[in-house]
Amino acid sequence: MPSENEMKRMDLAMLYELRLILNESDKETYTKAELMDLLDQIAITKK
């Protein structure tokens, strides 16, 4: 089981990955459903 520190780093890495995805996009606004889809994509690639 990962330590608390490792869990925090993984959470930050996932947030940073989402930031990079959003930054690369030309869209200025996202719906809740679109953000959920992006999070799903990140989770699926991390399996």
Sequence and secondary structure as in RCSB ss.txt:
>XXXX:A:sequence
MPSENEMKRMDLAMLYELRLILNESDKETYTKAELMDLLDQIAITKK
>XXXX:A:secstr
   HHHHHHHHHHHHHHHHHHHHHSS S   HHHHHHHHHHHHHHT 
